[in-house]
C-alpha cells in the first residue's frame, strides 16, 4: 500500500503541473472550449458550500428502476429529498441511464424535469451523471432484479455497458442521447453540473474507455451548456485517463474513500489546478472515511462534499464492496448511507454534525 500510494503521489504531482503544451497531447476538444479558471471560480463563488449525497431512492435497485416510467417513484423521491433538505443538503448527484432514454426520449425528459421540480422544491440542485463503468456489465430494460441479500449494489448497471462502451458503432446513438438531454436542460438553473462519465476504466476496462470519454466531452462541448462539465478523478494509476479528465473538466471533481491524511494529500495536489473542487464520492466508514473526519476537512477547504449513499434500500450499500453478508443480516458497521428507510438516522451524531456545518439548528 505504501509503494502504491507513493506512485499515486507522483502521478498526482504530474497531473497538477501539466503545461499547456502537454494539454495538447491529450487532445483537449475544440469548439466552445473549457472554461477559464476565472470563469470556473466565478461560477463556484455564487453558491454556498456545496454538500449532499449520491442519491438513489430507497425503492430503486439501479438507475433504470429509478427512471423507467413504471417504477418512477415520485412519492419516495419527494419524501427522501425532504429529509435531505432538513439536514441542510443542497446538492444531490444522480445517475441517468441511456436505456431509459432510448425506451422513450420524451417521457424520460419529462421524468427528469419532474425530478428537478421535486429537488428544487426542497432547495436542492442536481449533478447529473451520464455514463458509468461500475458494477454489472449489461443492463436490460423492463423489470429489474431483486436485491441479492447482503451484496453491495447487486443490481447496479453500467452505462452503456460492456462491450458497448468500447464499440464505436454504438457511439452515434449515445451522441444523440447526450446531446438531446443536455440541450433540453442546457440553461436549467436547477442543474449544478454535468458529470459526463463515472469512473471511466473501472471494472477492468482501463484505457478502452478513453474513446468514449473523449467523445462525450466533445458532444457536450458542442452543445455548450450554461452548466460546467466534469469527469471525476478516481484511480490515480490510470495516467492517460486522469490527464484527459483533469485537463478537460471545468471544475475538478474527484472520488476519495481514504483516511483524512491521504485525502488531504490529494486535496493539496489537486489545488494546484486553481479550479473549484467537488469531492463527488467519499464516506466509507470501515475504510476510515467518515463524516466525523472528512466532512469538516472538506468544509474547511471549501470543497464540495457529496457522500455516497443516502437512505438504506434496495442498493444494499450499507454492506461493503467486498464483504458480502449472504444471510442479509445487518453489518457490524454500515459502509454507506445516512438514514434508515423510516427516516431515522443510522447515527444521530453524524446527522447533527452535518446540520451544524450547514448552519441548521
GIZIJO-V182982 format. One record per pair of residues at least 6 apart in sequence whose ideal C-beta (glycine too) atoms are under 6 Angstrom apart, sorted by the first residue. I is the first residue (numbers start at 1). J is the second residue. D is the distance in whole Angstrom. If there is no record, write none. Layout:
i:I j:J d:D
i:I j:J d:D
This chain:
i:8 j:236 d:4
i:11 j:236 d:5
i:11 j:239 d:6
i:12 j:236 d:6
i:12 j:269 d:4
i:15 j:242 d:6
i:15 j:246 d:5
i:16 j:269 d:5
i:16 j:272 d:4
i:23 j:247 d:5
i:26 j:243 d:5
i:26 j:244 d:5
i:26 j:247 d:6
i:28 j:247 d:6
i:28 j:248 d:6
i:29 j:217 d:5
i:29 j:218 d:5
i:29 j:221 d:5
i:31 j:221 d:4
i:31 j:222 d:6
i:32 j:221 d:5
i:32 j:224 d:4
i:35 j:250 d:4
i:37 j:274 d:5
i:37 j:275 d:6
i:40 j:250 d:5
i:40 j:251 d:6
i:40 j:275 d:5
i:40 j:276 d:6
i:44 j:276 d:4
i:50 j:91 d:5
i:50 j:304 d:3
i:51 j:305 d:4
i:52 j:89 d:4
i:52 j:91 d:4
i:52 j:92 d:5
i:52 j:306 d:6
i:53 j:307 d:5
i:53 j:310 d:4
i:54 j:93 d:5
i:54 j:308 d:5
i:55 j:92 d:4
i:55 j:94 d:5
i:55 j:310 d:5
i:56 j:315 d:6
i:57 j:73 d:5
i:57 j:76 d:5
i:57 j:77 d:5
i:57 j:80 d:6
i:58 j:311 d:4
i:58 j:313 d:3
i:58 j:341 d:5
i:59 j:73 d:5
i:59 j:76 d:5
i:60 j:66 d:4
i:61 j:144 d:5
i:61 j:147 d:6
i:61 j:155 d:4
i:61 j:314 d:4
i:62 j:144 d:6
i:62 j:155 d:5
i:62 j:156 d:5
i:62 j:157 d:5
i:63 j:95 d:5
i:63 j:97 d:4
i:64 j:97 d:5
i:64 j:100 d:6
i:64 j:139 d:6
i:64 j:144 d:6
i:65 j:71 d:5
i:65 j:144 d:4
i:67 j:97 d:6
i:67 j:100 d:4
i:68 j:100 d:6
i:69 j:107 d:6
i:72 j:111 d:5
i:77 j:118 d:5
i:78 j:118 d:5
i:80 j:311 d:5
i:81 j:118 d:6
i:81 j:119 d:6
i:81 j:122 d:5
i:81 j:124 d:6
i:82 j:122 d:6
i:83 j:339 d:6
i:83 j:343 d:6
i:85 j:122 d:4
i:85 j:123 d:6
i:87 j:351 d:6
i:87 j:354 d:5
i:87 j:355 d:5
i:88 j:355 d:6
i:88 j:358 d:3
i:88 j:360 d:4
i:90 j:124 d:6
i:91 j:125 d:5
i:91 j:192 d:6
i:92 j:124 d:6
i:92 j:126 d:6
i:93 j:127 d:4
i:93 j:280 d:6
i:93 j:306 d:5
i:94 j:126 d:6
i:94 j:128 d:6
i:95 j:129 d:5
i:96 j:128 d:6
i:97 j:159 d:5
i:98 j:159 d:5
i:98 j:160 d:6
i:98 j:177 d:5
i:99 j:139 d:5
i:99 j:141 d:5
i:100 j:108 d:5
i:101 j:108 d:5
i:101 j:177 d:5
i:103 j:141 d:6
i:109 j:184 d:5
i:116 j:190 d:4
i:119 j:126 d:5
i:120 j:190 d:5
i:125 j:192 d:4
i:126 j:191 d:5
i:127 j:192 d:5
i:127 j:193 d:5
i:127 j:195 d:5
i:129 j:195 d:4
i:129 j:198 d:5
i:130 j:178 d:6
i:130 j:196 d:5
i:131 j:159 d:5
i:131 j:197 d:4
i:132 j:158 d:6
i:132 j:159 d:5
i:132 j:198 d:4
i:133 j:158 d:6
i:133 j:199 d:5
i:133 j:200 d:6
i:133 j:202 d:4
i:133 j:203 d:5
i:133 j:205 d:5
i:133 j:209 d:6
i:134 j:199 d:6
i:134 j:202 d:5
i:135 j:153 d:5
i:135 j:156 d:4
i:136 j:157 d:5
i:137 j:158 d:6
i:137 j:161 d:6
i:137 j:162 d:4
i:138 j:161 d:5
i:139 j:157 d:4
i:139 j:161 d:6
i:144 j:155 d:6
i:145 j:155 d:5
i:147 j:154 d:5
i:147 j:314 d:5
i:147 j:316 d:5
i:148 j:154 d:4
i:149 j:326 d:6
i:149 j:328 d:3
i:150 j:319 d:6
i:150 j:324 d:5
i:150 j:325 d:3
i:150 j:326 d:5
i:150 j:328 d:5
i:151 j:316 d:6
i:151 j:324 d:5
i:152 j:316 d:6
i:152 j:317 d:6
i:152 j:319 d:5
i:152 j:321 d:5
i:153 j:315 d:6
i:160 j:174 d:6
i:164 j:170 d:5
i:165 j:209 d:6
i:165 j:212 d:5
i:166 j:208 d:4
i:171 j:215 d:6
i:175 j:219 d:5
i:178 j:219 d:5
i:179 j:219 d:6
i:179 j:223 d:6
i:182 j:220 d:6
i:182 j:223 d:5
i:182 j:225 d:5
i:183 j:223 d:5
i:185 j:191 d:6
i:186 j:223 d:6
i:186 j:225 d:4
i:187 j:226 d:5
i:191 j:227 d:5
i:193 j:227 d:6
i:193 j:228 d:5
i:193 j:230 d:6
i:194 j:227 d:6
i:194 j:229 d:5
i:195 j:230 d:6
i:196 j:216 d:5
i:196 j:220 d:6
i:196 j:231 d:5
i:197 j:213 d:5
i:197 j:216 d:6
i:197 j:231 d:5
i:199 j:234 d:5
i:200 j:209 d:4
i:200 j:213 d:5
i:200 j:241 d:6
i:201 j:209 d:5
i:201 j:238 d:5
i:201 j:241 d:5
i:207 j:240 d:6
i:217 j:248 d:5
i:220 j:229 d:5
i:228 j:250 d:4
i:228 j:251 d:5
i:229 j:250 d:5
i:230 j:249 d:4
i:230 j:251 d:5
i:230 j:253 d:4
i:231 j:245 d:5
i:231 j:249 d:6
i:232 j:253 d:4
i:232 j:254 d:5
i:232 j:255 d:5
i:232 j:280 d:5
i:233 j:242 d:6
i:233 j:245 d:6
i:233 j:254 d:4
i:234 j:255 d:4
i:251 j:275 d:6
i:251 j:276 d:5
i:252 j:270 d:6
i:252 j:273 d:5
i:252 j:275 d:5
i:252 j:277 d:5
i:253 j:278 d:5
i:253 j:280 d:5
i:254 j:279 d:6
i:255 j:281 d:4
i:256 j:263 d:5
i:256 j:266 d:6
i:256 j:282 d:5
i:257 j:284 d:4
i:257 j:287 d:5
i:257 j:289 d:5
i:259 j:288 d:4
i:260 j:293 d:5
i:260 j:297 d:6
i:267 j:301 d:6
i:277 j:303 d:5
i:278 j:304 d:3
i:279 j:298 d:6
i:279 j:303 d:6
i:279 j:305 d:6
i:280 j:306 d:5
i:281 j:308 d:5
i:282 j:289 d:5
i:282 j:294 d:5
i:282 j:307 d:6
i:283 j:289 d:5
i:283 j:307 d:4
i:283 j:308 d:6
i:284 j:335 d:6
i:285 j:333 d:5
i:286 j:320 d:6
i:286 j:333 d:6
i:286 j:335 d:6
i:291 j:350 d:4
i:291 j:353 d:6
i:295 j:305 d:6
i:298 j:305 d:4
i:299 j:357 d:5
i:308 j:336 d:5
i:309 j:317 d:5
i:309 j:336 d:3
i:309 j:337 d:4
i:310 j:338 d:6
i:311 j:339 d:5
i:312 j:318 d:5
i:312 j:337 d:5
i:312 j:340 d:6
i:312 j:341 d:6
i:317 j:336 d:4
i:317 j:337 d:6
i:318 j:334 d:4
i:318 j:335 d:6
i:318 j:337 d:5
i:319 j:331 d:6
i:319 j:335 d:6
i:320 j:335 d:4
i:334 j:346 d:5
i:339 j:345 d:6
i:345 j:351 d:4
